Amino acid sequence: MSDGGFERIKDLDEQYVMRTYRRLPVAFVRGSGCWLYDISGNKYLDMVSGLGAVPLGHCHQDVTEAIKKQAETVIHTTNLFYIEPQAELAKMIVDSSFPGKCFFANSGAEANEGALKLCRKYHFEKGQTREKYVCAYGSFHGRTFATLSATGQPAKWDPFKPVVPGFHHVPWNDTDALEREVDADTCAVFLEPIQGESGVYPATVEYLKAARSICDSTGALLVLDEVQTGIARTGKMFAYEHYGILPDVMTLAKGLGNGVPIGAFIASEKCAFALKAGDHGSTFGGGFLACAAGIATLNYIIGKNLTDHVREVGTFLWDELERIKREIPVVTGIRGLGLMLALQLEMEVSREVVVECLKRGVIVNDVNPSSVRLLPPLTITLEEVSHGIGILEEVLKKKC
């Protein structure tokens, strides 16, 4: 791995890997907690945590031991057979959320695909053909054809048209528009509690409460995409808890396996019956290794009551960002909950900020051209936050 260093890795990547990512000029080879180390031995504070997928930090001992132990026994048998860690993880998710049943996949997009299918089948089982999904502009639900079509970002549709029919989009946080669009032909309303990939835009309490009420009155199902907001990211185990509602279906991924690919959706008792044998499946979904990682991750989060820590550190981080906003005119706003936050800039310089922070050993994310996103590990300390924010502040003062 070290032969030739970074340039060798870059050359191999450019020659053999499709150019679907806009990579930053670094190759990490080791991680520990909230820190990553590149091939040259440089140290970086990770305030993105694999886009929120490593909530316990890198190489967390509990998860690493669970993976090693599982790998030494059995890794894969397929879902033709019972899988003990899958059943145990499903119970943990249900016990932490609402009564229902889980289906396991390998990613957030797959979890959302399965949820879309469940909603159609639910109405089919009731003798109805409901073809319409109502989603929000600005949303992001994945990059498969159906989840791309659910995603409310038209620029992402254009190269792949025609997208899958049946998806209708309304303005974010516009209750009146949602009420006008949802009707007796609506299969489901599909929303994120916080729109992550468009720039960290939370739903208002009034909006999600209205969505729940509108679904109840029309018979549509309410699906909440908690791929990014779930697993304690916002200071609650699931973001819907901030809003005083329950979804009919919830999708999960990212933080569930602390870096091991896993996705899941949970359907409430009202609709979990809809998918029957042969309706849906996954060769690798819910496998031994991923579920062992998921169990270890949830055991730590629940056992350590990590949501309290997230709220404490999230409040400190928010206050520091507010201070920066007061002192640096180019910073015009802060959005988010818990440890899912974005800093709004007056100019489209977020990529420059990210690159400069990287040079100084801090990883942040340019979620859009004028917003810098922070998704640190949930285990990050106040001292580590202070260090990262200090670097970000220096960069903002210099670049802006």
C-alpha positions as CSV (number, residue, x, y, z in Angstrom):
1,M,0.0,0.0,0.0
2,S,2.8,2.4,0.9
3,D,4.9,1.7,-2.3
4,G,4.8,4.9,-4.3
5,G,2.7,6.7,-1.7
6,F,-0.2,9.0,-2.5
7,E,0.7,9.6,-6.1
8,R,0.6,5.8,-6.8
9,I,-2.9,5.5,-5.3
10,K,-4.1,8.6,-7.2
11,D,-2.7,7.2,-10.5
12,L,-4.3,3.8,-10.1
13,D,-7.6,5.5,-9.2
14,E,-7.6,7.8,-12.2
15,Q,-6.7,4.9,-14.5
16,Y,-9.1,2.2,-13.3
17,V,-12.0,3.8,-11.3
18,M,-14.9,5.6,-12.9
19,R,-14.9,9.3,-12.4
20,T,-18.0,9.6,-10.3
21,Y,-16.5,11.3,-7.3
22,R,-14.8,14.6,-6.9
23,R,-12.1,13.4,-4.6
24,L,-10.1,15.5,-2.2
25,P,-6.3,15.1,-2.4
26,V,-5.7,12.7,0.5
27,A,-5.6,8.9,1.0
28,F,-6.4,7.7,4.5
29,V,-4.8,4.5,5.7
30,R,-5.7,4.4,9.4
31,G,-8.3,5.7,11.9
32,S,-8.8,5.8,15.6
33,G,-11.7,7.5,17.3
34,C,-12.3,10.9,15.8
35,W,-8.9,10.9,14.0
36,L,-7.7,9.8,10.6
37,Y,-4.2,9.3,9.4
38,D,-3.1,9.6,5.8
39,I,-0.5,7.6,3.9
40,S,2.2,10.1,4.9
41,G,1.4,9.9,8.6
42,N,-0.5,13.2,8.8
43,K,-3.3,13.4,11.4
44,Y,-6.8,14.8,10.8
45,L,-9.7,15.5,13.0
46,D,-12.7,13.9,11.2
47,M,-15.8,16.1,11.6
48,V,-17.7,14.3,8.8
49,S,-17.4,10.7,10.0
50,G,-17.9,9.0,6.7
51,L,-20.9,11.2,5.9
52,G,-22.3,10.3,9.3
53,A,-21.7,6.6,8.9
54,V,-19.2,6.2,11.7
55,P,-21.0,7.4,14.8
56,L,-18.7,5.8,17.3
57,G,-15.6,6.9,15.5
58,H,-13.1,4.9,13.6
59,C,-12.1,1.4,14.6
60,H,-14.3,1.5,17.8
61,Q,-13.1,-1.4,20.0
62,D,-16.6,-2.9,20.6
63,V,-17.5,-2.9,16.9
64,T,-14.0,-4.2,15.8
65,E,-14.2,-7.1,18.3
66,A,-17.7,-8.0,17.2
67,I,-16.6,-8.1,13.5
68,K,-13.6,-10.2,14.3
69,K,-15.5,-12.6,16.4
70,Q,-18.2,-13.0,13.8
71,A,-15.7,-13.3,10.9
72,E,-14.1,-16.3,12.8
73,T,-17.4,-18.2,12.9
74,V,-19.6,-17.5,9.8
75,I,-19.9,-14.5,7.5
76,H,-22.6,-15.5,4.9
77,T,-25.3,-18.0,4.4
78,T,-28.1,-15.9,2.7
79,N,-31.6,-15.3,3.9
80,L,-32.7,-18.8,3.0
81,F,-31.8,-19.6,6.6
82,Y,-32.3,-18.0,10.0
83,I,-29.6,-15.5,11.0
84,E,-29.3,-15.0,14.8
85,P,-27.7,-11.5,14.8
86,Q,-30.3,-10.3,12.2
87,A,-33.1,-11.3,14.5
88,E,-31.4,-9.7,17.5
89,L,-30.7,-6.5,15.7
90,A,-34.3,-6.3,14.5
91,K,-35.5,-6.6,18.1
92,M,-33.1,-3.8,19.1
93,I,-34.4,-1.5,16.4
94,V,-38.1,-2.2,17.2
95,D,-37.5,-1.8,20.9
96,S,-35.8,1.5,20.3
97,S,-38.5,2.9,18.0
98,F,-42.1,1.5,17.5
99,P,-43.8,-1.9,17.2
100,G,-43.3,-3.4,13.8
101,K,-41.0,-5.5,11.7
102,C,-37.6,-4.9,10.0
103,F,-36.2,-5.7,6.6
104,F,-32.4,-5.5,6.1
105,A,-30.6,-4.3,3.0
106,N,-27.0,-3.0,2.3
107,S,-27.5,0.7,1.9
108,G,-29.8,3.7,2.4
109,A,-30.9,3.6,-1.2
110,E,-31.8,-0.1,-0.9
111,A,-33.7,0.6,2.3
112,N,-35.7,3.3,0.5
113,E,-36.4,1.1,-2.5
114,G,-37.8,-1.5,-0.2
115,A,-40.0,1.0,1.6
116,L,-41.4,2.3,-1.7
117,K,-42.3,-1.3,-2.6
118,L,-43.9,-2.0,0.7
119,C,-46.1,1.1,0.4
120,R,-47.4,-0.1,-3.0
121,K,-48.0,-3.6,-1.8
122,Y,-49.8,-2.3,1.3
123,H,-52.5,-0.7,-0.8
124,F,-52.6,-3.7,-3.2
125,E,-53.4,-5.9,-0.3
126,K,-56.3,-3.6,0.6
127,G,-57.6,-3.9,-3.0
128,Q,-56.4,-0.5,-4.1
129,T,-54.0,0.6,-6.8
130,R,-52.3,3.7,-5.6
131,E,-49.5,4.9,-7.8
132,K,-48.6,8.3,-6.5
133,Y,-45.7,9.2,-4.1
134,V,-45.4,12.7,-2.7
135,C,-41.9,13.9,-1.9
136,A,-40.3,17.3,-1.2
137,Y,-38.1,19.4,-3.4
138,G,-34.6,19.5,-1.9
139,S,-34.8,15.9,-0.7
140,F,-32.3,13.2,-1.3
141,H,-33.3,9.5,-1.1
142,G,-30.6,7.7,-3.2
143,R,-29.2,7.1,-6.6
144,T,-31.1,4.1,-7.9
145,F,-33.7,4.9,-10.5
146,A,-36.6,4.9,-8.1
147,T,-34.8,6.7,-5.3
148,L,-33.4,9.2,-7.7
149,S,-36.9,9.8,-8.9
150,A,-38.0,10.3,-5.3
151,T,-35.2,12.7,-4.8
152,G,-36.4,16.3,-5.1
153,Q,-33.4,17.7,-7.1
154,P,-34.3,18.1,-10.8
155,A,-30.7,18.7,-11.9
156,K,-30.0,15.1,-10.8
157,W,-32.8,13.8,-13.0
158,D,-31.8,15.4,-16.3
159,P,-29.1,13.1,-17.5
160,F,-31.2,10.0,-16.7
161,K,-34.6,11.0,-18.0
162,P,-37.2,9.6,-18.2
163,V,-37.2,9.0,-14.5
164,V,-39.6,6.6,-12.8
165,P,-43.2,8.0,-13.1
166,G,-45.4,8.5,-10.1
167,F,-43.3,10.8,-8.0
168,H,-44.7,14.3,-7.3
169,H,-42.7,17.0,-5.5
170,V,-43.9,19.9,-3.4
171,P,-41.9,22.8,-1.7
172,W,-40.2,21.9,1.5
173,N,-42.0,23.0,4.7
174,D,-45.0,24.2,2.7
175,T,-48.0,22.6,4.5
176,D,-50.6,24.0,2.2
177,A,-48.8,22.6,-0.9
178,L,-48.5,19.2,0.8
179,E,-52.2,19.2,1.6
180,R,-53.1,20.1,-2.0
181,E,-51.0,17.4,-3.5
182,V,-51.8,14.4,-1.3
183,D,-55.1,12.8,-2.4
184,A,-56.9,9.5,-2.6
185,D,-54.4,8.2,-5.2
186,T,-51.4,8.8,-3.0
187,C,-49.6,5.7,-1.9
188,A,-47.2,7.4,0.5
189,V,-45.7,10.7,1.6
190,F,-41.9,10.3,1.6
191,L,-39.9,12.8,3.7
192,E,-36.7,13.4,5.6
193,P,-37.0,14.9,9.0
194,I,-33.9,16.9,8.1
195,Q,-32.9,17.3,4.4
196,G,-29.3,16.3,4.7
197,E,-27.7,16.3,1.2
198,S,-29.2,19.6,0.0
199,G,-27.7,21.5,2.9
200,V,-29.2,20.4,6.3
201,Y,-32.6,21.9,6.3
202,P,-34.9,20.6,9.2
203,A,-38.6,20.1,8.8
204,T,-40.7,22.4,11.1
205,V,-42.7,20.7,13.8
206,E,-45.9,22.0,12.1
207,Y,-44.9,20.5,8.8
208,L,-44.3,17.0,10.0
209,K,-47.4,17.0,12.2
210,A,-49.4,18.2,9.2
211,A,-47.9,15.4,7.1
212,R,-49.0,12.8,9.7
213,S,-52.5,14.3,9.8
214,I,-52.8,14.5,6.0
215,C,-51.7,10.9,5.6
216,D,-54.2,9.8,8.3
217,S,-57.1,11.6,6.5
218,T,-56.2,10.3,3.0
219,G,-55.1,6.8,3.9
220,A,-51.6,7.4,2.5
221,L,-48.6,6.0,4.4
222,L,-46.0,8.3,6.0
223,V,-42.4,7.2,5.3
224,L,-39.6,9.0,7.1
225,D,-36.1,8.6,5.6
226,E,-33.8,8.6,8.6
227,V,-30.8,7.3,6.7
228,Q,-28.8,10.3,7.9
229,T,-30.8,11.5,10.9
230,G,-31.3,8.1,12.6
231,I,-29.1,6.3,15.2
232,A,-28.7,9.2,17.7
233,R,-27.4,11.8,15.2
234,T,-29.8,14.5,16.3
235,G,-29.7,13.9,20.0
236,K,-32.6,11.5,19.9
237,M,-32.3,7.9,18.8
238,F,-34.5,8.8,15.8
239,A,-35.2,12.4,14.6
240,Y,-39.0,11.8,14.5
241,E,-38.9,11.9,18.3
242,H,-38.3,15.7,18.1
243,Y,-41.7,16.1,16.3
244,G,-44.1,14.2,18.5
245,I,-45.3,11.9,15.6
246,L,-44.8,8.3,14.5
247,P,-44.2,7.3,10.9
248,D,-45.7,4.2,9.3
249,V,-42.3,3.3,7.8
250,M,-38.8,4.4,8.7
251,T,-35.6,3.8,6.7
252,L,-32.1,3.6,8.2
253,A,-28.5,3.1,7.1
254,K,-25.3,5.1,7.6
255,G,-24.7,5.0,11.3
256,L,-26.3,1.6,11.9
257,G,-23.2,-0.4,11.3
258,N,-20.5,2.1,12.3
259,G,-18.9,2.0,8.8
260,V,-20.0,-1.5,7.8
261,P,-22.5,-1.3,5.0
262,I,-26.1,-2.0,6.2
263,G,-29.5,-0.6,5.5
264,A,-32.9,-1.3,7.0
265,F,-36.5,-0.3,7.1
266,I,-39.0,-0.8,9.8
267,A,-42.7,-1.0,9.1
268,S,-45.3,-0.5,11.8
269,E,-47.7,-3.2,12.7
270,K,-50.3,-1.4,10.5
271,C,-48.4,-2.2,7.3
272,A,-45.7,-4.7,8.0
273,F,-47.9,-7.6,6.9
274,A,-47.8,-6.3,3.3
275,L,-44.5,-7.8,2.1
276,K,-44.8,-11.6,1.9
277,A,-42.4,-14.4,0.9
278,G,-41.0,-13.7,-2.6
279,D,-42.1,-10.0,-2.6
280,H,-38.7,-8.6,-1.8
281,G,-35.2,-9.9,-0.9
282,S,-31.5,-9.4,-0.7
283,T,-28.6,-11.8,-1.0
284,F,-26.4,-10.0,1.4
285,G,-28.9,-7.9,3.4
286,G,-28.9,-8.6,7.1
287,G,-25.9,-10.8,6.9
288,F,-23.9,-12.0,10.0
289,L,-21.1,-9.5,9.8
290,A,-23.2,-6.3,9.2
291,C,-25.7,-7.3,11.9
292,A,-22.9,-8.1,14.4
293,A,-21.5,-4.6,13.8
294,G,-25.0,-3.1,14.1
295,I,-25.6,-4.9,17.5
296,A,-22.3,-3.6,18.8
297,T,-23.1,-0.1,17.6
298,L,-26.5,0.1,19.2
299,N,-25.4,-1.6,22.4
300,Y,-22.8,1.1,22.9
301,I,-25.1,4.0,22.0
302,I,-27.9,2.7,24.2
303,G,-25.7,1.4,27.0
304,K,-23.7,4.7,27.2
305,N,-26.8,6.8,26.8
306,L,-25.0,8.6,24.0
307,T,-27.9,10.8,23.1
308,D,-27.2,12.8,26.2
309,H,-23.7,13.4,25.1
310,V,-24.8,14.3,21.6
311,R,-27.2,17.0,23.0
312,E,-24.4,18.4,25.3
313,V,-21.7,18.5,22.6
314,G,-24.2,19.6,19.9
315,T,-25.3,22.6,22.1
316,F,-21.6,23.5,22.6
317,L,-20.9,23.2,18.9
318,W,-24.0,25.3,18.0
319,D,-23.0,28.0,20.5
320,E,-19.5,28.1,19.0
321,L,-20.9,28.4,15.5
322,E,-23.2,31.2,16.7
323,R,-20.1,33.0,18.0
324,I,-18.4,32.6,14.7
325,K,-21.5,33.9,12.9
326,R,-21.5,37.1,15.1
327,E,-17.8,37.7,14.4
328,I,-17.4,36.8,10.8
329,P,-19.8,38.6,8.5
330,V,-19.7,36.0,5.6
331,V,-21.4,33.5,7.9
332,T,-25.1,34.2,7.7
333,G,-26.8,31.2,9.3
334,I,-26.7,27.9,11.2
335,R,-29.0,24.9,10.6
336,G,-29.6,21.5,12.0
337,L,-30.0,19.4,15.2
338,G,-27.6,17.6,17.5
339,L,-24.4,16.8,15.6
340,M,-25.9,17.3,12.2
341,L,-25.2,21.0,11.4
342,A,-24.5,23.3,8.6
343,L,-22.9,26.7,8.4
344,Q,-24.4,29.0,5.7
345,L,-22.0,31.3,3.9
346,E,-22.7,34.5,2.0
347,M,-20.5,33.4,-0.9
348,E,-20.1,30.2,-2.8
349,V,-16.7,29.3,-1.3
350,S,-17.5,26.2,0.7
351,R,-15.1,24.0,-1.4
352,E,-12.3,26.4,-0.8
353,V,-13.0,26.3,2.9
354,V,-13.0,22.5,2.9
355,V,-9.7,22.2,1.1
356,E,-8.0,24.8,3.4
357,C,-9.3,23.0,6.5
358,L,-8.0,19.7,5.1
359,K,-4.6,21.3,4.7
360,R,-4.7,22.2,8.4
361,G,-5.8,18.8,9.5
362,V,-9.6,19.1,9.9
363,I,-12.2,17.4,7.7
364,V,-15.4,19.2,7.0
365,N,-17.9,18.9,4.1
366,D,-19.0,21.3,1.3
367,V,-22.6,20.0,1.3
368,N,-23.4,22.7,-1.3
369,P,-21.5,25.6,-2.8
370,S,-22.3,28.0,0.1
371,S,-22.8,25.6,3.1
372,V,-20.2,23.8,5.2
373,R,-21.6,20.6,6.9
374,L,-20.5,19.1,10.2
375,L,-21.3,15.5,10.9
376,P,-18.7,14.5,13.5
377,P,-18.6,11.1,15.3
378,L,-21.1,11.1,18.2
379,T,-18.3,10.4,20.6
380,I,-16.4,13.6,19.8
381,T,-15.3,15.5,22.9
382,L,-15.7,19.1,23.8
383,E,-11.9,19.5,23.4
384,E,-11.9,18.0,19.9
385,V,-14.8,20.2,18.9
386,S,-12.9,23.3,20.1
387,H,-9.9,22.2,18.1
388,G,-11.9,21.7,14.9
389,I,-13.9,24.9,15.3
390,G,-10.8,26.9,15.9
391,I,-9.3,25.7,12.6
392,L,-12.6,26.3,10.8
393,E,-12.7,29.8,12.3
394,E,-9.1,30.6,11.1
395,V,-9.9,29.4,7.6
396,L,-13.2,31.4,7.4
397,K,-11.4,34.6,8.5
398,K,-8.6,34.0,6.0
399,K,-10.7,32.9,3.0
400,C,-13.7,35.2,3.5
